[in-house]
Amino acid sequence: MADLTAETARLMKVTEAIVAELDRQGVAEAVADLGFDPLELARVVIRAADGDVVPFRRP
């Protein structure tokens, strides 16, 4: 349970950073209107930071 809580906290922290950066750049609303999912990007960022290979394209 502690691992799941830590993983969720890490995911939310990265997601908040992504949204804050998009907002800082003034594009948060525009990308949200396009259906952008910051959680998906946060998952990929965390996997890459952990050293996992992240494919550029999905099959």
C-alpha positions as a printed NumPy array, in Angstrom:
array([[  0.   ,   0.   ,   0.   ],
       [  2.831,   2.41 ,   0.814],
       [  4.351,   1.775,  -2.62 ],
       [  1.07 ,   2.627,  -4.336],
       [  0.745,   5.789,  -2.257],
       [  4.313,   6.846,  -3.076],
       [  3.797,   6.094,  -6.765],
       [  0.562,   8.089,  -6.836],
       [  2.21 ,  11.02 ,  -5.055],
       [  5.09 ,  10.969,  -7.535],
       [  2.67 ,  10.853, -10.468],
       [  0.664,  13.78 ,  -9.128],
       [  3.803,  15.834,  -8.452],
       [  5.033,  15.363, -12.031],
       [  1.553,  16.07 , -13.423],
       [  1.331,  19.288, -11.426],
       [  4.735,  20.354, -12.771],
       [  3.643,  19.662, -16.367],
       [  0.424,  21.634, -15.956],
       [  2.266,  24.509, -14.248],
       [  4.792,  24.686, -17.09 ],
       [  2.058,  24.627, -19.742],
       [  0.263,  27.371, -17.836],
       [  3.477,  29.397, -17.553],
       [  3.871,  29.171, -21.315],
       [  0.246,  30.214, -21.806],
       [ -0.819,  27.069, -23.632],
       [ -2.537,  25.049, -20.884],
       [ -6.065,  25.881, -22.001],
       [ -5.296,  25.316, -25.686],
       [ -3.798,  21.86 , -25.154],
       [ -6.607,  20.93 , -22.758],
       [ -9.119,  21.813, -25.484],
       [ -7.237,  19.447, -27.814],
       [ -7.683,  16.579, -25.359],
       [ -4.125,  16.528, -23.981],
       [ -3.73 ,  14.128, -21.051],
       [ -0.983,  15.315, -18.676],
       [ -1.225,  12.085, -16.663],
       [ -0.088,  10.038, -19.659],
       [  2.884,  12.348, -20.198],
       [  3.709,  12.189, -16.478],
       [  3.765,   8.378, -16.611],
       [  6.195,   8.477, -19.544],
       [  8.395,  11.063, -17.809],
       [  8.596,   8.889, -14.697],
       [  9.399,   5.763, -16.723],
       [ 12.16 ,   7.64 , -18.559],
       [ 13.559,   9.012, -15.296],
       [ 13.646,   5.463, -13.928],
       [ 15.732,   4.385, -16.917],
       [ 13.038,   2.537, -18.861],
       [ 13.159,   2.749, -22.643],
       [ 10.268,   4.874, -23.859],
       [  9.209,   4.326, -27.483],
       [  8.495,   7.41 , -29.572],
       [  5.549,   5.783, -31.303],
       [  3.004,   3.303, -30.109],
       [  2.506,   0.22 , -32.251]])
